[in-house]
Amino acid sequence: MSSSEAKHPNLSVGEFYTRHSESLQMKLIGPTVGFDRRIREPTINRPGLALSGFFSYFADRRIQVLGSAELSYLKSLSEADARARCKALCSRQIPCLVVSRSAKPPTALTEEAEAAGIAVFRTPMVTMKFINAATLALEFDFAPTKSEYGSMMDIMGVGTLIRGSSGIGKSECVLGLIERGHSLVSDDMTRFRALEGRELVGTSPDLTRNHMEIRGLGVINVMSIFGIGSVRHEKRLDLIVTLKDWQELEDVDRIGLDQEFFELLDILIPHVTIPVRTGRDLARLVEVAALDQKLKSTGQNSAVEFNQRLLNLMQKKKEQ
């Protein structure tokens, strides 16, 4: 089955403000301008050198934050020099300006920003605390995303994506796992975000969150039927399980020595293929696969241990 292509981040100042103004305690100073400007790098810049007139290597693609040092420097200048420096800064294609510590920015700065169509915000947070929090928020917003066909479950802490062709039994498997006390993250389509290129976090599209479709029953509200503990908003992906018709598999690994991986957003995720045929308890098999993966994450591999025991036994018999 195909999945949608990875999406490249594209964040405007307005989108950033809407998403994070509450957590970053940001308030708009002056008119609503510059909300359509693009933030092109997921980090923060302090424009101290730029205010002194040095624009070589100036990071104009980033949000600009002015702390006590920058504001004190501007106050030390004459009114004409301060305005000239602010005008030079605002002539660059910067996304927006943020003033920390609830400080009052110089009139020259707000006027030149308004004239250039640049939004100015204020936050009571200290400069470094704001920079750290805003950087984390931007890294999340800029993380590559991709939608993958499949239902995701949280099985005793193991984020598991269940894939398979239409009609293979995914919904029945997921329903069985929910009845066993595990939590639904997403049904049928799961959105993934790659964080720092090292882990994937899955979530559900807003429209289908907390719901799943079961053929013959239609769409059900999982949380209303099974309780608040039956759903999760998001979960890290630890395992991918593909359900496949038994007859379509030419060879079934009976021991499990060969670890398979599934590549998603350039990250390799452990992958297991479970043969499907009448009478097999798919929910139980997926549950065991998730628990086995949990053991492997602690360094315990049942297949390798069994194989080593077998080799030791063969060696002993040879020596007798």
HELIX and SHEET records of a PDB file:
HELIX    1   1 VAL A   13  LEU A   24  1                                  12    
HELIX    2   2 GLY A   48  LEU A   51  1                                   4    
HELIX    3   3 SER A   68  SER A   76  1                                   9    
HELIX    4   4 GLU A   79  CYS A   90  1                                  12    
HELIX    5   5 THR A  107  ALA A  116  1                                  10    
HELIX    6   6 THR A  127  PHE A  142  1                                  16    
HELIX    7   7 LYS A  170  GLU A  179  1                                  10    
HELIX    8   8 ASP A  206  THR A  208  5                                   3    
HELIX    9   9 VAL A  222  PHE A  226  1                                   5    
HELIX   10  10 ILE A  228  SER A  230  5                                   3    
HELIX   11  11 TRP A  246  GLU A  248  5                                   3    
HELIX   12  12 LEU A  282  SER A  297  1                                  16    
HELIX   13  13 SER A  302  GLU A  319  1                                  18    
SHEET    1   A 2 LEU A  11  SER A  12  0                                        
SHEET    2   A 2 ARG A  38  ILE A  39 -1                                        
SHEET    1   B 5 LYS A  27  ILE A  29  0                                        
SHEET    2   B 5 ALA A 119  ARG A 122 -1                                        
SHEET    3   B 5 CYS A  96  VAL A  99  1                                        
SHEET    4   B 5 ILE A  63  LEU A  66  1                                        
SHEET    5   B 5 ILE A  44  ASN A  45  1                                        
SHEET    1   C 4 THR A 145  TYR A 149  0                                        
SHEET    2   C 4 MET A 189  LEU A 195 -1                                        
SHEET    3   C 4 GLU A 199  THR A 203 -1                                        
SHEET    4   C 4 GLU A 234  ARG A 236 -1                                        
SHEET    1   D 6 SER A 183  SER A 186  0                                        
SHEET    2   D 6 SER A 151  ILE A 155 -1                                        
SHEET    3   D 6 VAL A 158  GLY A 164 -1                                        
SHEET    4   D 6 LEU A 239  ASP A 245  1                                        
SHEET    5   D 6 ILE A 267  VAL A 276  1                                        
SHEET    6   D 6 GLU A 260  LEU A 264 -1                                        
SHEET    1   E 2 HIS A 211  ILE A 214  0                                        
SHEET    2   E 2 GLY A 218  ASN A 221 -1                                        
END                                                                             
